Amino acid sequence: MAWISHLVTSELGWIFREQPTVDVGIDAHLEVVDSAASTATGQLLASGFHEVVCPRLDHEREKCS
């Protein structure tokens, strides 16, 4: 998670907010920053970082390779 936080803040200049709740779901919010105006835009991205799972036709789950 620290690596992703570093990339978001250093490379994109966006705001990274880790969600400390332990559950299955959203692990962090990313907020887009308008670099020209140096203000947050209010546009959010939410994501989970646990494991990437590929869908299958039989509706079972498996890790993507």
ZAVOKE-431568 format. One line per 2 residues: number of its first residue (from 1); their letters; for each residue x, y, z of C-alpha. Coordinates in steps of 0.001 Angstrom, whole numbers, plus 500000, padded with zeros to 6 digits. Example, Ala and Ser with C-alpha at 12.3 -4.5 7.8 and 13.67 -1.06 7.14 Angstrom:
2
1	as	512300:495500:507800; 513670:498940:507140
***
This chain:
65
1	ma	500000:500000:500000; 502897:502377:500763
3	wi	504240:501956:497223; 500868:502864:495681
5	sh	500542:505844:498026; 503997:507044:496968
7	lv	503175:506725:493256; 499854:508539:493594
9	ts	501270:511446:495577; 504702:511769:493946
11	el	504010:510894:490330; 500429:512113:489913
13	gw	500309:514787:492598; 496958:513443:493772
15	if	495678:512896:497310; 495831:509335:498693
17	re	493573:508338:501591; 493963:504830:502953
19	qp	490796:503345:504463; 491822:501626:507712
21	tv	488661:499518:508079; 489466:495804:507800
23	dv	486894:494305:505459; 486491:493083:501914
25	gi	486078:496123:499732; 487589:499554:499249
27	da	491111:499947:500634; 491846:503506:499508
29	hl	490417:506618:497886; 492396:508693:495400
31	ev	491367:512294:494858; 492352:514033:491633
33	vd	494153:517373:492059; 494125:520105:489425
35	sa	497841:520882:489330; 497366:524214:487532
37	as	495033:525524:490260; 496555:523456:493105
39	ta	493088:522409:494246; 491325:519113:494722
41	tg	488715:518543:492020; 486322:516414:494073
43	ql	486782:513537:491619; 487422:510332:493566
45	la	488686:506914:492581; 488140:504026:494978
47	sg	489941:500718:494800; 490817:497537:496612
49	fh	494359:496203:496447; 494093:492683:497849
51	ev	494180:490239:494973; 493172:490375:491359
53	vc	490510:487810:490613; 489546:486760:487100
55	pr	485911:486016:486291; 485058:482550:485013
57	ld	482017:481298:483130; 481111:478940:485995
59	he	481028:481963:488380; 483888:480593:490501
61	re	486821:482836:491444; 490483:482274:490684
63	kc	493583:484422:490879; 494653:485911:487572
65	s	498040:484792:486363
***
